[in-house]
Amino acid sequence: MEFESLLSRVALALGIGLLIGLERGWRTRTAESGSRAAGVRTFAISGLLGGIAGAIAQTFNAPGGSIFLSVSFAAYAAVMTTFCRDENVAEGTFSATTAIAGLLTFTLGAYAIIGDQRIAAAAAIAATGLLAIREELHGLVEKITWPELRSGLLLLVMTFIALPLIPSEPIGPFGGVNPREVWIIAILLACVSFVGYAAVKYLGASRGVLLAAAAGGLVSSTAVTVTNARRAAAHEGSPELLAAGVSVATAVSFLRVFTLAALLQPKLLIVIGPTLIGAAAAAVGIAMVSSFWRNPGAYELKVTKFRNPFGFWSVTGLAIFLGTIIVLGRAVGERFGAEGAIVGAIVVGLVDVDAATISMARLPLHMLSSDGAAYAILAAVASDTVSKVAIGAVIGRGRFAAEIGMMAVLCLTVAGAILGLTVVLLAGQVG
């Protein structure tokens, strides 16, 4: 290793020790001199010691370097843990944090010499951050309930263990359905439900429901509708406020379609742009009326605690249902061809307006004109909006369903009026 490179790596090892040592030293800054097992200087020297040990290990032939580094680490660990144990005894405490931090400092110092400097630096910063937010982490653990922890762990299992094992090859007729895509839908549904639960718990009902709905609308407004409908049916919140959340998610989905069209086929915006913006404004307007102007301040009293962030079997079952509908939409598209694009878009739009938007925008002009693609996309958006009414009626029922119905009627009316005016104006320009 060249001298300049070695010098920079040793300096990084020292910097790692100083960084972790600053946090440890600041936390024990009020302790009397000589009463601490390790402070800024000790941690800085620990990082430097690990760096020097790594540098010396590189001068040996295999396996001598590995043996030397292992022995050095064992000797350092013995000294650090002994002094930390004595400190615990003197203070009457029981903590391994300082000892573990010291071992990590030595290890990262050595890795800065023999490994990737970026990873060593990033790990040191992450470790220092974790040490600095000790109180916040402890407070978070105290507030978490067992159902919340269980749901969070289940979501992690669904994402990082189950997802990589699920095949990605389509299964079934008409191009089939991708099992991995269906599972991703289940994960998205669970995430939307979990985010909504957390938002209401920590931000309050009115702000939590609306913010969670807006975030969920970026992924799936249908998932937000299903989640809020279930909570309305279980009397876990005000039906008006939960319906307002669906309105917000619907507005976000309109803007999401607008963005997709702008990226894939900007010509489509001539027809669908004003229509989608007007519909989004209508959805936001009714959400504001429902959540703030009718009876402000009353919703916090109505909302009860959610029983569980999400149900595994319920979201999985819904994802399978959505996958079935997607296959049905493809079957309709193949049956009717280009002439049936609007019919296919309506079917697919029942569950996946993004898929309808992307497929229509990418069709070649000889199969479907720009105006035809625009109308197909708007038909999918309308279908998606109507499907929310059906979800509200079947799952949420009562006041929630009525609120969703009013939202849908307003959005479709405004969209229809703007679309009609747009068509008239475009026809006048052509004439």
Sequence and secondary structure as in RCSB ss.txt:
>XXXX:A:sequence
MEFESLLSRVALALGIGLLIGLERGWRTRTAESGSRAAGVRTFAISGLLGGIAGAIAQTFNAPGGSIFLSVSFAA
YAAVMTTFCRDENVAEGTFSATTAIAGLLTFTLGAYAIIGDQRIAAAAAIAATGLLAIREELHGLVEKITWPELR
SGLLLLVMTFIALPLIPSEPIGPFGGVNPREVWIIAILLACVSFVGYAAVKYLGASRGVLLAAAAGGLVSSTAVT
VTNARRAAAHEGSPELLAAGVSVATAVSFLRVFTLAALLQPKLLIVIGPTLIGAAAAAVGIAMVSSFWRNPGAYE
LKVTKFRNPFGFWSVTGLAIFLGTIIVLGRAVGERFGAEGAIVGAIVVGLVDVDAATISMARLPLHMLSSDGAAY
AILAAVASDTVSKVAIGAVIGRGRFAAEIGMMAVLCLTVAGAILGLTVVLLAGQVG
>XXXX:A:secstr
  HHHHHHHHHHHHHHHHHHHHHHHHHTTTS TT  S  HHHHHHHHHHHHHHHHHHTTS TTHHHHHHHHHHHH
HHHHHHHHHHHHHHHHT    HHHHHHHHHHHHHHHHHHS HHHHHHHHHHHHHHHHTHHHHHHHHHH  HHHHH
HHHHHHHIIIIIGGGS  S BSSTT B HHHHHHHHHHHHHHHHHHHHHHHHH HHHHHHHHHHHHHTT HHHHH
HHHHHHHHTT S HHHHHHHHHHHHHHHHHHHHHHHHHH GGGHHHHHHHHHHHHHHHHHHHHIIIIISSTT HH
HH    S S  HHHHHHHHHHHHHHHHHHHHHHHHHGGGGHHHHHHHHHTT HHHHHHHHHHS TTTS HHHHHH
HHHHHHHHHHHHHHHHIIIII HHHHHHHHHHHHHHHHHHHHHHHHHHHHHHHHH 
